[in-house]
């Protein structure tokens, strides 16, 4: 599917602004990547052990989705770093309209992809937190009902 990008729409952004955009994406994506490692450890080592058969399947599916997300985000981080290097075409002072248009088009596509990844990760985190909350609540209920607080 071809993505139509109106280059005139992007011309208002300077090379410095696009560089700042790319720097911001990298910061957000790298933080999300770190978060994904934490969530993976949380789910993988703690909650799968606590899960009942009923939540094990759901938790395992979340771990698999999280793993797939980590791969996607790693690839996008590399693309964003490469794009930062390509922004030199806009700063070199040489008139290269075709190359400049390609960089601007790539910038817009990367921006859309970064925004989509951020939205998808937010939804995944929400599902993980709800699952973790349910498991914790269930385990606390078992702990209280089991009489472990009695002396």
Helices and strands as residue ranges (DSSP letters): H 7-10, H 15-41, I 42-47, H 48-50, H 53-86, H 88-91, H 97-145
